[in-house]
Amino acid sequence: MADKSGRTDPRIVRTRQLIRDAFIDLLQEVDLEKITVNRIAERATINRVTFYLHYRDIPDMLEKMADEMAGEFRGIMQGIPDQSAPDADWTILVRMIEHIAEHAKFYKVLLATKRVPVFTDRLLGLMVDVITSRTEKRSASSALEPAIKVPTDIAIWYGSSAFIGTIVCWLRNDMPYTPLFLAKQLSLLFRMQLKAAD
């Protein structure tokens, strides 16, 4: 599927995008349990055999789509060359929200309206990892500051859930704020939370 340079054949990427778009369109119309491979293939204008060349079944497709989503977010984070720069967290936050806005239909259906658990769980796990990493770096660099009174695990659960909850509400309300504005507000809230915890 990938050539010697590690790039995936554009035809494979295009077919998977057709399948993904067909699935999202169908999910807007019917419940997940009513979606079949036949319906996806018909909507994507491919045959069933083509679907099975890419996925074993619908649960496998969902897992792989969730992996791709998480990979896109990891790519955003790895795209920041200096993770220790003072504005690295800010840049990552803005780029993540911009990415969600660019793919609003996908995220609105899978996170905000239909709540397909594998996507919410994968995004929550990713945010827990990000916040854990940032918290550990901040704790190591601020050893002289007063200790945080809230246990770290509770702060991480809160931060990751608050981020996802805010994104879900933003999507449900048709993104009334720009990604940049939303990122600024989340950043302010995060700083307020850190001060309150001290």
N, C-alpha and C positions, 0 to 999 in steps of 0.2 A: 504494500500500500504506500510506503514511503520510498522515495528514490535514494540514491547514494548520499545525497546532501542532507537527508533527513526530512525533506519536505514531502508532505502528503500530495498525491496526485490531485490536481485541481478538479478532475471529474468526480473524485471521491468526496472532496469537500463540497462540491456543488450538490451532489446527490444527498449527502447528509443534511445540507441546509434545506433542501426541498422537503425531506422527511421531517425535519425539525419544524419548519414553517407549517406544514400540513398538520402536524400534531397540535401545535399551538392554536391554529385556526379551529380544529375540531374541538379542542378543550374549551374554547369559548362558547361552543354551541351545545355540547353534551357533557355529561359526567365522565370521569376517567374510566369507570367500569364499563361504559358503553363503547369505548373506542377499541376498534379491532385493527389488526394488521391490514385487513382488506380495505377498511375505510381510510387508513393512513396512505396506503399505496395508491388508492384511487384519487385521493385529494392531491397527492404529490405527483401524479401522472407518471408513476413507475409501476412495475409489476411486483407481485409478492416476492418473487425470487430475488429481486434487487434489494428489497428490504432485508431479507434474510442473509444477504451477503454482508450486510453491515451490522445487524443485530440479531441475537438469538430469538428475542421476543420483546414485548413492550416493556416489561420490567428491566431487561438488559438495556434497552434504548434509554430509559429514564436514568439508570445508573450512569451510563456513558455521557448523557447530556449534562448530568450534575457534575461529573468529573471535568467535562469541558468548561463548565461555568466556573468551577473552582480554579481550574488552570488559567482561565482568563484573568481572574483576580490575582492569582499568584504572579502572572506575567506583569500585571500593573505594578505590583510591589517590587518585583525584581528589576523593573524598568527605571527605578530610582537608583542611580549609581552610588550615591553616598547616603546610606541609611542612617548615618549618625549626624547628618547635617541638621541644624536647628529646625529647618522647615520641611524635613522629610515626611513627618507624620501628616502635616498639612497637605503636601503635594499628593501623597497617597490617598488621603480622604477625598480630595477634589477629584482626582482621576477615577476613583471607584464610583463616586456618585455620577460623574459624567458618563462613565461606561453604562451604568444602570439606565440613565436617561436615553442614551443612544439605542439601547435595546429595551425600551420601555414596554413594548407589547409583550415580549418574552417574560420579563420580570413581573409585570402586572398580572398576567395570567397565572404564572407558576407560584408567585409569592403572595400576591394581594387578593386575588379573587378565588382561585381554586385551591390554593394552599397545598400543593403537591409536597408531601412530607420530605421526600428525599432531597428536594432543592432547599427547603428551609433548614433541614438538618445539616446539609453540607455547608450552607452559608454560615450557619451558626457556629459550626466547628471551625471554619476558616477564621471567623471573627474572634473566637476564643483564642485561637493560636496567635493571631495578630496582637490582640490586647495583652495576652500573657507575655509575649516577646517584648512588647513595648514597656510593660510594667516591670519586668525583670531588668531591662536596661536602665529604666528610670530609677529603680531601687538601688542598683549598683552605683549609679552616678550621684545619688543624693543621700549617701550614707550619713551625712552630717545633719540632714534635715530631720524634723520630728517624725517619729514612726507613725505610719498610717494606722488608724484605730479600727478600720474595717478590714476583716480578713481578706487577703488577696483573692481567694477563690470567689468570694461573694462579689467583690468589686468587678471581677472579670465576667461573671455571669450577668451582672447588672449592665455593664458596658456593652457586651455583645448583644444582649436582648434588646436594650434600648436602641441601639443602632438599627437592628433589623426592624423593630417595631416602628421606628420613625420612617424608615424607607417604605415599609408597607403602607403606612398612612399617607405618605407623600404620593405614592403611586395611585392609591385608591382615590385621592383627591385630584387626580389628573395633573400632578406635578406643578402646583401653583407657584413654586419658587424655583429659581434657577439652581443648577447644581452648586454653583459657587456660593450663592446665598445660603443654601442649606448646609453646605460644608462649614461656613463661618459660624452658623448657629450651633451646629453639633460641636464644633471646636470650643466655642464659648461654654457650652453646657459641660463639656468634658473638663475644662479648666475649673469651672465652678465646683464640680464634683471632687476634683483633687484637693481644692482648698478646704472644702467641707470635711473631707476625710482627715485632714491634718489636725 
